Amino acid sequence: MSKSLLIISRQAPWSGPGAREALDIALAGGAFDLPIGMLFLDDGVFQLSSAQQPACVQQKDFGANLQALPMFGVDALYVSQHCLAERGLQELSSSLAVTPLNDAEISALIDHYDQVITL
């Protein structure tokens, strides 16, 4: 039986390799039908914003890659309500179906998964 994996993504899309690595792990695990969830915390919540302008930092659109998650079976997507509010993103406009969670729900979510990776 496959162990479930929660990937916690804490970096903004282009602040370093962490966001890209988290996405790569999720897509690879999904390709092998592993039960995977992703939780966006801290500056990782910026990955979900549809108002990104990647050309300004000479990067490719990160959001397009996030759209592939459901195609790879990664449907369990979560975001911290607290982190959204801290960054002024209460009205998050994302094309992904992401479930906002409070701190207690995040703690329960982490306990639900067999393995957790934080990037």
All heavy atoms as an XYZ file, in Angstrom:
889
protein
N       0.834     -1.180      0.000
C       0.000      0.000      0.000
C       0.882      1.248      0.000
O       1.854      1.348      0.732
C      -0.909     -0.003      1.216
C      -1.806      1.171      1.303
S      -2.953      0.951      2.668
C      -4.033      2.262      2.321
N       0.527      2.223     -0.810
C       1.288      3.459     -0.913
C       1.081      4.328      0.319
O      -0.021      4.432      0.844
C       0.853      4.249     -2.133
O       1.076      3.530     -3.297
N       2.158      4.942      0.751
C       2.049      5.892      1.845
C       1.652      7.242      1.284
O       2.049      7.616      0.196
C       3.383      6.007      2.582
C       3.734      4.759      3.343
C       4.826      5.050      4.320
C       5.027      3.809      5.170
N       5.510      4.110      6.470
N       0.850      7.945      2.048
C       0.414      9.267      1.602
C       1.506     10.297      1.881
O       2.290     10.173      2.811
C      -0.884      9.656      2.301
O      -0.704      9.691      3.700
N       1.545     11.317      1.028
C       2.591     12.329      1.100
C       1.971     13.714      1.035
O       1.176     14.005      0.135
C       3.573     12.143     -0.067
C       4.643     13.200     -0.254
C       5.604     13.224      0.933
C       5.413     12.932     -1.548
N       2.336     14.562      1.985
C       1.935     15.961      1.970
C       3.163     16.802      1.662
O       4.193     16.668      2.324
C       1.346     16.393      3.320
C       0.934     17.866      3.424
C      -0.230     18.171      2.479
C       0.572     18.222      4.854
N       3.056     17.635      0.659
C       4.142     18.539      0.290
C       3.740     19.933      0.743
O       2.692     20.448      0.335
C       4.397     18.513     -1.222
C       4.757     17.087     -1.649
C       5.489     19.499     -1.604
C       4.658     16.850     -3.130
N       4.564     20.534      1.585
C       4.313     21.889      2.063
C       5.233     22.825      1.301
O       6.455     22.716      1.381
C       4.542     22.002      3.579
C       3.611     21.045      4.327
C       4.339     23.446      4.047
C       3.841     20.992      5.829
N       4.633     23.717      0.551
C       5.392     24.661     -0.268
C       5.347     26.031      0.384
O       4.283     26.614      0.543
C       4.800     24.705     -1.682
O       5.624     25.451     -2.536
N       6.528     26.557      0.765
C       6.596     27.795      1.539
C       7.259     28.952      0.801
O       7.384     30.035      1.356
C       7.387     27.541      2.818
C       6.763     26.493      3.710
C       7.580     26.351      4.958
N       7.000     27.196      5.976
C       6.555     26.751      7.132
N       6.658     25.505      7.441
N       6.021     27.577      7.989
N       7.732     28.736     -0.418
C       8.452     29.794     -1.132
C       7.604     30.419     -2.229
O       6.809     29.732     -2.874
C       9.724     29.248     -1.767
C      10.835     28.985     -0.787
C      12.149     28.695     -1.490
O      12.218     28.600     -2.710
N      13.199     28.537     -0.708
N       7.825     31.707     -2.450
C       7.188     32.402     -3.566
C       7.673     31.776     -4.871
O       8.729     31.131     -4.904
C       7.523     33.888     -3.515
N       6.932     31.938     -5.944
C       7.249     31.238     -7.194
C       8.672     31.394     -7.701
O       9.249     30.447     -8.196
C       6.256     31.828     -8.200
C       5.180     32.421     -7.407
C       5.753     32.780     -6.079
N       9.259     32.594     -7.577
C      10.582     32.791     -8.184
C      11.620     33.246     -7.175
O      12.623     33.838     -7.539
C      10.477     33.783     -9.341
C       9.510     33.290    -10.359
C       9.702     32.241    -11.213
C       8.205     33.762    -10.605
N       8.584     32.039    -11.972
C       7.642     32.970    -11.632
C       7.428     34.791    -10.080
C       6.371     33.163    -12.131
C       6.159     34.987    -10.583
C       5.651     34.179    -11.587
N      11.429     32.943     -5.909
C      12.395     33.367     -4.893
C      13.522     32.354     -4.696
O      14.446     32.603     -3.949
C      11.690     33.620     -3.561
O      11.184     32.409     -3.037
N      13.434     31.236     -5.348
C      14.442     30.193     -5.229
C      13.888     28.903     -5.804
O      12.774     28.880     -6.334
N      14.629     27.824     -5.678
C      14.196     26.569     -6.304
C      13.106     25.809     -5.552
O      12.533     24.870     -6.079
C      15.486     25.746     -6.341
C      16.267     26.234     -5.160
C      15.954     27.709     -5.073
N      12.793     26.193     -4.334
C      11.863     25.430     -3.501
C      10.484     25.229     -4.106
O       9.924     24.134     -4.059
N       9.915     26.272     -4.671
C       8.564     26.171     -5.244
C       8.558     25.211     -6.426
O       7.672     24.363     -6.555
C       8.068     27.548     -5.674
N       9.549     25.322     -7.279
C       9.643     24.443     -8.451
C       9.878     22.994     -8.021
O       9.290     22.063     -8.567
C      10.772     24.927     -9.364
C      11.038     24.060    -10.559
C      10.005     24.120    -11.626
N       9.819     25.467    -12.090
C       8.776     25.866    -12.793
N       7.837     25.007    -13.116
N       8.639     27.100    -13.168
N      10.730     22.788     -7.015
C      11.001     21.433     -6.533
C       9.767     20.804     -5.916
O       9.499     19.616     -6.119
C      12.160     21.460     -5.538
C      13.492     21.756     -6.199
C      14.612     21.992     -5.219
O      14.376     22.012     -3.982
O      15.756     22.171     -5.685
N       8.999     21.575     -5.159
C       7.763     21.056     -4.565
C       6.797     20.611     -5.657
O       6.195     19.537     -5.572
C       7.120     22.116     -3.674
N       6.668     21.421     -6.680
C       5.793     21.082     -7.795
C       6.279     19.830     -8.524
O       5.493     18.940     -8.852
C       5.699     22.261     -8.763
C       4.824     22.055     -9.989
C       3.384     21.757     -9.592
C       4.895     23.278    -10.882
N       7.582     19.736     -8.748
C       8.147     18.568     -9.430
C       7.902     17.281     -8.643
O       7.567     16.245     -9.214
C       9.647     18.748     -9.670
C       9.964     19.777    -10.742
O       9.044     20.169    -11.497
O      11.140     20.205    -10.815
N       8.054     17.349     -7.331
C       7.805     16.175     -6.482
C       6.338     15.765     -6.565
O       6.012     14.579     -6.691
C       8.213     16.449     -5.018
C       9.731     16.586     -4.911
C       7.715     15.341     -4.095
C      10.200     17.136     -3.575
N       5.449     16.749     -6.507
C       4.010     16.453     -6.576
C       3.648     15.814     -7.918
O       2.910     14.821     -7.964
C       3.197     17.721     -6.360
N       4.167     16.355     -9.006
C       3.854     15.809    -10.324
C       4.439     14.408    -10.503
O       3.783     13.524    -11.050
C       4.362     16.752    -11.418
C       3.648     18.101    -11.508
C       4.348     19.011    -12.501
C       2.184     17.934    -11.853
N       5.653     14.194    -10.019
C       6.277     12.872    -10.133
C       5.510     11.843     -9.300
O       5.229     10.736     -9.764
C       7.733     12.928     -9.682
N       5.153     12.207     -8.078
C       4.391     11.290     -7.234
C       3.024     11.003     -7.805
O       2.542      9.871     -7.775
N       2.394     12.023     -8.357
C       1.087     11.836     -8.977
C       1.149     10.917    -10.177
O       0.230     10.133    -10.422
N       2.246     10.980    -10.922
C       2.418     10.109    -12.085
C       2.476      8.641    -11.670
O       2.145      7.755    -12.456
C       3.673     10.497    -12.850
N       2.887      8.383    -10.420
C       2.963      7.016     -9.902
C       1.770      6.683     -9.010
O       1.813      5.727     -8.234
C       4.270      6.805     -9.133
C       5.469      6.778    -10.028
C       6.283      7.887    -10.164
C       5.767      5.643    -10.765
C       7.378      7.870    -11.001
C       6.871      5.609    -11.608
C       7.677      6.728    -11.733
N       0.717      7.471     -9.102
C      -0.527      7.256     -8.359
C      -0.358      7.233     -6.850
O      -1.089      6.529     -6.150
C      -1.216      5.971     -8.826
C      -1.742      6.074    -10.246
O      -2.172      7.179    -10.620
O      -1.713      5.069    -10.969
N       0.595      7.991     -6.337
C       0.739      8.116     -4.890
C      -0.324      9.082     -4.373
O      -0.642     10.067     -5.037
C       2.119      8.653     -4.524
C       3.314      7.761     -4.844
C       4.613      8.499     -4.529
C       3.242      6.477     -4.050
N      -0.880      8.835     -3.194
C      -1.822      9.787     -2.603
C      -1.062     11.017     -2.108
O      -0.316     10.949     -1.138
C      -2.472      9.025     -1.450
C      -1.748      7.741     -1.312
C      -0.769      7.614     -2.422
N      -1.214     12.133     -2.827
C      -0.432     13.338     -2.549
C      -1.355     14.519     -2.308
O      -2.358     14.703     -2.987
C       0.503     13.659     -3.732
C       1.545     12.569     -3.866
C       1.179     15.012     -3.558
C       2.534     12.792     -4.968
N      -0.950     15.338     -1.343
C      -1.606     16.609     -1.096
C      -0.557     17.699     -1.092
O       0.620     17.444     -0.842
N      -0.971     18.923     -1.387
C      -0.070     20.081     -1.328
C      -0.688     21.144     -0.444
O      -1.882     21.436     -0.549
C       0.188     20.664     -2.714
C       1.230     19.909     -3.496
S       1.808     20.837     -4.945
C       2.972     21.978     -4.178
N       0.147     21.697      0.420
C      -0.262     22.770      1.319
C       0.626     23.977      1.045
O       1.850     23.860      1.054
C      -0.118     22.325      2.778
C      -0.313     23.370      3.857
C      -1.716     23.961      3.815
C      -0.017     22.772      5.226
N       0.008     25.118      0.781
C       0.741     26.347      0.498
C       0.730     27.210      1.749
O      -0.335     27.626      2.221
C       0.109     27.075     -0.690
C       0.163     26.276     -1.963
C      -0.870     25.410     -2.295
C       1.257     26.362     -2.806
C      -0.828     24.658     -3.452
C       1.318     25.604     -3.972
C       0.276     24.752     -4.293
N       1.917     27.462      2.292
C       2.092     28.256      3.508
C       3.029     29.427      3.232
O       3.769     29.420      2.241
C       2.708     27.415      4.626
C       1.891     26.306      5.258
C       2.719     25.577      6.311
C       0.633     26.847      5.887
N       3.063     30.368      4.154
C       3.977     31.506      4.094
C       3.944     32.138      2.704
O       2.873     32.326      2.151
C       5.389     31.087      4.525
C       5.411     30.519      5.939
O       4.607     30.973      6.771
O       6.207     29.603      6.213
N       5.098     32.455      2.120
C       5.118     33.085      0.801
C       4.716     32.119     -0.310
O       4.505     32.540     -1.447
C       6.505     33.666      0.510
C       6.779     34.944      1.286
O       5.819     35.539      1.816
O       7.955     35.351      1.356
N       4.561     30.842      0.010
C       4.090     29.868     -0.968
C       2.692     30.170     -1.471
O       2.317     29.744     -2.557
N       1.923     30.948     -0.702
C       0.571     31.295     -1.143
C       0.599     32.152     -2.408
O      -0.357     32.162     -3.179
C      -0.252     31.988     -0.033
C      -0.382     31.091      1.193
C       0.338     33.335      0.351
N       1.707     32.859     -2.652
C       1.821     33.672     -3.864
C       1.816     32.814     -5.131
O       1.507     33.305     -6.214
C       3.085     34.533     -3.827
C       3.008     35.679     -2.854
C       3.917     35.774     -1.818
C       2.036     36.663     -2.973
C       3.863     36.824     -0.922
C       1.964     37.715     -2.081
C       2.880     37.802     -1.049
N       2.142     31.547     -5.005
C       2.123     30.644     -6.161
C       0.713     30.519     -6.739
O       0.545     30.246     -7.918
C       2.626     29.254     -5.775
C       4.061     29.211     -5.352
C       4.444     27.833     -4.854
O       4.044     26.826     -5.429
N       5.222     27.779     -3.787
N      -0.287     30.702     -5.907
C      -1.677     30.500     -6.318
C      -2.308     31.719     -6.978
O      -3.372     31.615     -7.572
C      -2.510     30.089     -5.103
C      -2.060     28.808     -4.415
C      -2.819     28.611     -3.109
C      -2.227     27.620     -5.333
N      -1.661     32.860     -6.872
C      -2.233     34.090     -7.410
C      -2.207     34.079     -8.939
O      -1.190     33.783     -9.556
C      -1.445     35.292     -6.890
O      -1.905     36.471     -7.505
N      -3.333     34.442     -9.528
C      -3.393     34.511    -10.991
C      -2.884     35.855    -11.505
O      -2.803     36.068    -12.708
C      -4.825     34.271    -11.466
O      -5.672     35.265    -10.948
N      -2.504     36.759    -10.600
C      -2.031     38.087    -10.987
C      -0.514     38.138    -11.155
O       0.073     39.207    -11.134
C      -2.473     39.106     -9.949
N       0.114     37.003    -11.320
C       1.567     36.975    -11.467
C       1.974     37.521    -12.829
O       1.253     37.369    -13.809
C       2.086     35.548    -11.308
C       1.802     34.973     -9.954
C       2.245     33.539     -9.843
O       3.168     33.114    -10.515
N       1.576     32.780     -9.001
N       3.152     38.131    -12.865
C       3.707     38.653    -14.100
C       5.124     38.111    -14.271
O       6.108     38.813    -14.022
C       3.701     40.179    -14.081
C       2.308     40.751    -13.996
C       2.307     42.254    -13.917
O       3.335     42.885    -13.731
N       1.147     42.841    -14.054
N       5.247     36.865    -14.698
C       6.561     36.216    -14.765
C       7.526     36.872    -15.744
O       8.735     36.817    -15.547
C       6.236     34.793    -15.181
C       4.898     34.860    -15.799
C       4.179     35.990    -15.139
N       7.020     37.524    -16.766
C       7.901     38.164    -17.747
C       8.736     39.270    -17.101
O       9.858     39.532    -17.533
C       7.085     38.713    -18.898
N       8.209     39.895    -16.047
C       8.936     40.968    -15.368
C      10.228     40.476    -14.723
O      11.164     41.251    -14.538
C       8.052     41.616    -14.303
S       6.653     42.510    -15.003
N      10.275     39.215    -14.370
C      11.488     38.632    -13.781
C      12.119     37.610    -14.725
O      12.883     36.756    -14.306
C      11.195     38.000    -12.397
C      10.905     39.072    -11.357
C      10.069     36.991    -12.464
N      11.757     37.713    -15.987
C      12.296     36.862    -17.050
C      12.154     35.377    -16.726
O      13.092     34.600    -16.839
C      13.754     37.231    -17.332
C      13.904     38.658    -17.793
C      15.346     39.066    -17.991
O      16.259     38.391    -17.568
N      15.536     40.203    -18.630
N      10.950     34.986    -16.323
C      10.645     33.603    -15.985
C       9.439     33.143    -16.784
O       8.685     33.948    -17.318
C      10.356     33.468    -14.487
C      11.503     33.807    -13.592
C      12.611     32.782    -13.633
O      12.354     31.593    -13.770
N      13.843     33.241    -13.527
N       9.243     31.829    -16.801
C       8.054     31.257    -17.419
C       6.912     31.264    -16.404
O       7.134     31.309    -15.204
C       8.329     29.833    -17.890
C       9.318     29.771    -19.024
C       9.507     28.356    -19.483
C      10.520     28.324    -20.616
N      10.778     26.967    -21.067
N       5.700     31.184    -16.904
C       4.512     31.217    -16.054
C       4.450     29.975    -15.170
O       4.264     28.864    -15.649
C       3.262     31.321    -16.919
C       2.001     31.497    -16.110
O       2.087     31.654    -14.878
O       0.922     31.488    -16.712
N       4.598     30.165    -13.875
C       4.570     29.080    -12.901
C       3.159     28.517    -12.756
O       2.967     27.323    -12.544
C       5.068     29.608    -11.551
C       5.348     28.548    -10.538
C       6.524     27.844    -10.564
C       4.424     28.262     -9.547
C       6.783     26.868     -9.619
C       4.671     27.297     -8.608
C       5.865     26.590     -8.646
N       2.167     29.384    -12.885
C       0.773     28.975    -12.732
C       0.349     27.922    -13.738
O      -0.473     27.055    -13.446
N       0.907     27.986    -14.928
C       0.576     26.992    -15.949
C       0.981     25.592    -15.497
O       0.266     24.616    -15.749
C       1.260     27.336    -17.263
N       2.107     25.497    -14.813
C       2.550     24.194    -14.309
C       1.664     23.709    -13.161
O       1.415     22.512    -13.032
C       4.005     24.253    -13.861
C       4.955     24.457    -15.016
O       4.603     24.253    -16.173
N       6.159     24.865    -14.721
N       1.202     24.626    -12.336
C       0.293     24.239    -11.252
C      -1.004     23.652    -11.801
O      -1.604     22.780    -11.188
C      -0.027     25.442    -10.360
C       1.055     25.905     -9.402
C       0.627     27.181     -8.710
C       1.397     24.836     -8.391
N      -1.426     24.135    -12.967
C      -2.654     23.632    -13.582
C      -2.563     22.150    -13.921
O      -3.588     21.482    -14.067
C      -2.970     24.423    -14.857
C      -3.229     25.897    -14.624
C      -4.351     26.145    -13.645
O      -5.392     25.511    -13.704
N      -4.140     27.067    -12.727
N      -1.346     21.622    -14.027
C      -1.163     20.208    -14.352
C      -1.415     19.297    -13.151
O      -1.604     18.088    -13.325
C       0.249     19.971    -14.889
N      -1.422     19.829    -11.950
C      -1.584     18.984    -10.758
C      -2.818     18.077    -10.825
O      -2.689     16.864    -10.617
C      -1.594     19.842     -9.490
C      -0.251     20.442     -9.092
C      -0.427     21.472     -7.978
C       0.721     19.351     -8.667
N      -4.014     18.593    -11.105
C      -5.183     17.700    -11.169
C      -5.065     16.625    -12.256
O      -5.561     15.518    -12.081
C      -6.343     18.650    -11.463
C      -5.889     19.976    -10.956
C      -4.403     19.999    -11.208
N      -4.378     16.928    -13.348
C      -4.195     15.932    -14.411
C      -3.324     14.774    -13.946
O      -3.406     13.676    -14.478
C      -3.576     16.583    -15.649
C      -4.531     17.514    -16.365
S      -3.847     18.159    -17.898
C      -2.808     19.471    -17.281
N      -2.491     15.018    -12.922
C      -1.627     13.989    -12.372
C      -2.221     13.385    -11.096
O      -1.541     12.686    -10.358
C      -0.232     14.561    -12.093
C       0.608     14.692    -13.325
C       0.437     15.752    -14.188
C       1.573     13.736    -13.623
C       1.204     15.876    -15.332
C       2.350     13.856    -14.763
C       2.163     14.923    -15.624
N      -3.477     13.681    -10.823
C      -4.155     13.094     -9.675
C      -3.896     13.804     -8.366
O      -4.233     13.288     -7.299
N      -3.297     14.981     -8.410
C      -3.040     15.750     -7.192
C      -4.173     16.765     -7.053
O      -4.096     17.881     -7.545
C      -1.656     16.441     -7.232
C      -1.387     17.163     -5.923
C      -0.558     15.429     -7.532
N      -5.243     16.321     -6.399
C      -6.433     17.157     -6.237
C      -6.553     17.746     -4.836
O      -7.354     18.653     -4.618
C      -7.693     16.340     -6.524
C      -7.761     15.884     -7.970
O      -7.454     16.697     -8.852
O      -8.122     14.719     -8.204
N      -5.802     17.219     -3.890
C      -5.883     17.670     -2.507
C      -4.956     18.876     -2.332
O      -3.780     18.735     -2.004
C      -5.505     16.542     -1.552
N      -5.488     20.068     -2.598
C      -4.714     21.300     -2.532
C      -5.276     22.186     -1.432
O      -6.487     22.421     -1.371
C      -4.764     22.032     -3.874
C      -4.293     21.224     -5.081
C      -4.536     21.993     -6.364
C      -2.824     20.848     -4.947
N      -4.380     22.681     -0.573
C      -4.798     23.441      0.599
C      -3.952     24.709      0.712
O      -2.805     24.747      0.274
C      -4.614     22.611      1.874
C      -5.267     21.264      1.799
C      -4.547     20.139      1.414
C      -6.620     21.111      2.091
C      -5.151     18.889      1.326
C      -7.236     19.869      2.012
C      -6.484     18.760      1.627
O      -7.093     17.533      1.540
N      -4.518     25.719      1.353
C      -3.803     26.971      1.591
C      -4.160     27.490      2.975
O      -5.287     27.308      3.449
C      -4.137     28.018      0.495
C      -5.607     28.398      0.519
C      -3.231     29.225      0.589
N      -3.200     28.116      3.617
C      -3.412     28.684      4.942
C      -4.177     30.000      4.855
O      -3.731     30.939      4.185
C      -2.054     28.924      5.616
O      -2.195     29.761      6.743
N      -5.320     30.073      5.535
C      -6.091     31.316      5.588
C      -5.274     32.430      6.240
O      -5.301     33.574      5.798
C      -7.379     31.112      6.384
C      -8.398     30.264      5.704
C      -9.606     29.992      6.605
O      -9.487     29.964      7.818
N     -10.748     29.784      5.989
N      -4.557     32.068      7.284
C      -3.744     33.035      8.024
C      -2.664     33.641      7.122
O      -2.465     34.860      7.113
C      -3.117     32.345      9.243
C      -2.185     33.200     10.023
N      -2.630     34.168     10.884
C      -0.833     33.250     10.057
C      -1.586     34.768     11.422
N      -0.493     34.227     10.944
N      -1.984     32.806      6.345
C      -0.923     33.289      5.451
C      -1.495     34.150      4.334
O      -0.874     35.141      3.929
C      -0.135     32.117      4.870
S       0.830     31.218      6.110
N      -2.671     33.789      3.837
C      -3.325     34.620      2.827
C      -3.624     36.009      3.392
O      -3.343     37.025      2.748
C      -4.627     33.976      2.351
C      -4.529     32.760      1.443
C      -5.902     32.160      1.224
C      -3.878     33.123      0.121
N      -4.190     36.041      4.599
C      -4.557     37.317      5.218
C      -3.317     38.170      5.493
O      -3.338     39.388      5.271
C      -5.324     37.066      6.513
N      -2.240     37.556      5.972
C      -1.002     38.293      6.251
C      -0.449     38.978      5.003
O       0.199     40.009      5.095
C       0.072     37.356      6.795
C      -0.026     37.032      8.235
C       1.152     36.205      8.723
O       1.792     35.499      7.929
O       1.429     36.294      9.927
N      -0.701     38.390      3.849
C      -0.148     38.902      2.594
C      -1.185     39.663      1.767
O      -0.946     39.979      0.611
C       0.448     37.748      1.802
C       1.756     37.297      2.452
C       2.066     35.836      2.199
N       3.278     35.459      2.911
C       3.315     35.112      4.201
N       2.209     35.089      4.910
N       4.458     34.776      4.779
N      -2.340     39.933      2.358
C      -3.363     40.712      1.687
C      -4.027     39.990      0.530
O      -4.498     40.613     -0.408
N      -4.070     38.669      0.590
C      -4.651     37.869     -0.488
C      -5.957     37.192     -0.072
O      -6.260     36.093     -0.528
C      -3.651     36.791     -0.952
C      -2.349     37.285     -1.565
C      -1.413     36.118     -1.828
C      -2.623     38.040     -2.848
N      -6.748     37.847      0.777
C      -8.001     37.240      1.222
C      -8.888     36.886      0.039
O      -9.580     35.885      0.053
C      -8.771     38.175      2.166
C      -8.086     38.436      3.473
C      -7.193     39.660      3.414
O      -6.680     40.060      2.389
N      -6.969     40.256      4.565
N      -8.877     37.704     -0.977
C      -9.664     37.458     -2.184
C      -8.775     36.806     -3.238
O      -8.551     37.345     -4.312
C     -10.254     38.774     -2.709
C     -11.189     39.466     -1.740
C     -12.421     38.634     -1.427
O     -12.948     37.975     -2.340
O     -12.856     38.648     -0.267
N      -8.252     35.650     -2.926
C      -7.340     34.942     -3.826
C      -8.077     34.550     -5.098
O      -9.111     33.888     -5.054
C      -6.794     33.680     -3.136
C      -5.851     32.821     -3.963
C      -4.547     33.571     -4.225
C      -5.565     31.517     -3.252
N      -7.540     34.977     -6.218
C      -8.114     34.573     -7.503
C      -7.192     33.526     -8.112
O      -6.131     33.830     -8.632
C      -8.269     35.779     -8.427
O      -7.014     36.368     -8.687
N      -7.599     32.293     -7.979
C      -6.815     31.175     -8.489
C      -7.734     30.289     -9.314
O      -8.900     30.106     -8.991
C      -6.227     30.368     -7.327
O      -5.525     29.249     -7.803
N      -7.188     29.746    -10.377
C      -7.995     28.858    -11.214
C      -7.981     27.426    -10.682
O      -8.655     26.564    -11.225
C      -7.515     28.914    -12.662
O      -6.147     28.618    -12.713
N      -7.213     27.180     -9.629
C      -7.190     25.862     -8.995
C      -8.218     25.800     -7.872
O      -8.482     26.801     -7.205
C      -5.810     25.579     -8.398
C      -4.694     25.255     -9.366
C      -3.376     25.164     -8.614
C      -4.961     23.963    -10.088
N      -8.746     24.626     -7.641
C      -9.656     24.406     -6.514
C      -8.812     24.149     -5.274
O      -8.294     23.055     -5.076
C     -10.569     23.223     -6.800
N      -8.634     25.179     -4.472
C      -7.788     25.112     -3.286
C      -8.660     25.323     -2.054
O      -9.478     26.243     -2.007
C      -6.688     26.193     -3.340
C      -5.777     26.102     -2.140
C      -5.874     26.071     -4.617
N      -8.469     24.466     -1.052
C      -9.253     24.548      0.181
C      -8.515     25.387      1.218
O      -7.412     25.023      1.621
C      -9.496     23.134      0.751
O     -10.128     22.334     -0.245
C     -10.349     23.192      2.003
N      -9.086     26.511      1.650
C      -8.453     27.306      2.711
C      -8.659     26.638      4.073
O      -9.742     26.126      4.354
C      -9.170     28.652      2.640
C     -10.414     28.413      1.867
C     -10.275     27.148      1.106
N      -7.595     26.632      4.877
C      -7.639     25.997      6.193
C      -7.156     26.953      7.271
O      -6.239     27.746      7.045
C      -6.737     24.752      6.220
C      -7.017     23.631      5.220
C      -5.956     22.551      5.336
C      -8.399     23.055      5.423
N      -7.750     26.834      8.473
C      -7.233     27.586      9.613
C      -6.099     26.777     10.254
O      -5.817     25.653      9.840
C      -8.352     27.933     10.602
C      -8.988     26.710     11.226
O      -8.328     25.711     11.527
N     -10.299     26.759     11.431
N      -5.467     27.333     11.283
C      -4.294     26.695     11.881
C      -4.604     25.316     12.469
O      -3.812     24.381     12.335
C      -3.672     27.597     12.941
C      -3.044     28.842     12.330
O      -2.780     28.852     11.106
O      -2.803     29.817     13.082
N      -5.750     25.171     13.118
C      -6.124     23.875     13.706
C      -6.342     22.835     12.609
O      -5.937     21.670     12.756
C      -7.377     24.023     14.558
N      -6.964     23.240     11.514
C      -7.196     22.314     10.405
C      -5.884     21.910      9.731
O      -5.730     20.773      9.292
C      -8.135     22.951      9.375
C      -9.548     23.139      9.898
C     -10.407     24.015      9.004
O      -9.885     24.997      8.435
O     -11.615     23.709      8.896
N      -4.929     22.833      9.689
C      -3.615     22.513      9.114
C      -2.915     21.472      9.969
O      -2.333     20.515      9.455
C      -2.760     23.782      8.958
C      -3.334     24.648      7.829
C      -1.301     23.443      8.692
C      -2.711     26.020      7.712
N      -2.982     21.621     11.266
C      -2.374     20.649     12.173
C      -2.981     19.261     11.979
O      -2.268     18.258     11.905
C      -2.548     21.106     13.621
O      -1.971     20.196     14.506
N      -4.295     19.200     11.865
C      -4.971     17.919     11.631
C      -4.604     17.346     10.267
O      -4.431     16.133     10.123
C      -6.489     18.106     11.746
N      -4.465     18.208      9.279
C      -4.082     17.758      7.939
C      -2.709     17.115      7.954
O      -2.514     16.028      7.397
C      -4.092     18.949      6.962
C      -3.638     18.640      5.538
C      -4.704     17.842      4.810
C      -3.317     19.929      4.796
N      -1.760     17.754      8.607
C      -0.399     17.217      8.677
C      -0.401     15.857      9.362
O       0.282     14.924      8.931
C       0.542     18.219      9.370
C       0.732     19.442      8.462
C       1.875     17.579      9.720
C       1.444     20.606      9.113
N      -1.184     15.714     10.423
C      -1.276     14.438     11.132
C      -1.905     13.344     10.271
O      -1.640     12.164     10.475
C      -2.098     14.592     12.420
C      -1.366     15.380     13.483
O      -0.124     15.508     13.387
O      -2.033     15.883     14.407
N      -2.709     13.724      9.297
C      -3.409     12.775      8.430
C      -2.470     12.061      7.452
O      -2.722     10.920      7.061
C      -4.509     13.520      7.672
C      -5.200     12.710      6.626
N      -6.141     11.754      6.930
C      -5.082     12.702      5.281
C      -6.565     11.184      5.805
N      -5.940     11.759      4.790
N      -1.389     12.719      7.057
C      -0.474     12.155      6.054
C       0.632     11.340      6.709
O       1.091     11.641      7.796
C       0.117     13.273      5.196
C      -0.851     13.779      4.159
C      -1.769     14.778      4.455
C      -0.882     13.229      2.884
C      -2.686     15.212      3.506
C      -1.781     13.662      1.935
C      -2.674     14.647      2.237
O      -3.583     15.078      1.298
N       1.070     10.286      5.995
C       2.138      9.427      6.497
C       3.499     10.115      6.454
O       4.308      9.940      7.358
C       2.226      8.141      5.664
C       0.977      7.284      5.779
O       0.466      7.122      6.916
O       0.498      6.796      4.752
N       3.745     10.873      5.387
C       5.022     11.552      5.215
C       4.766     12.996      4.817
O       3.822     13.291      4.100
C       5.874     10.861      4.157
C       6.208      9.426      4.528
C       6.970      8.703      3.431
O       7.129      9.196      2.323
N       7.442      7.515      3.739
N       5.667     13.885      5.279
C       5.540     15.312      4.986
C       6.890     15.825      4.519
O       7.919     15.555      5.139
C       5.083     16.099      6.232
C       5.006     17.593      5.948
C       3.728     15.579      6.734
N       6.866     16.562      3.417
C       8.065     17.220      2.891
C       7.797     18.720      2.886
O       6.761     19.167      2.383
C       8.392     16.755      1.455
C       8.736     15.283      1.431
C       9.530     17.586      0.879
C       8.931     14.730      0.023
N       8.722     19.496      3.425
C       8.586     20.953      3.435
C       9.689     21.563      2.591
O      10.862     21.265      2.785
C       8.671     21.506      4.867
O       7.659     20.893      5.657
C       8.489     22.999      4.892
N       9.287     22.375      1.636
C      10.256     23.073      0.768
C       9.962     24.558      0.764
O       8.880     25.003      0.862
C      10.184     22.539     -0.662
C      10.578     21.075     -0.807
C      10.139     20.516     -2.143
C      12.077     20.947     -0.678
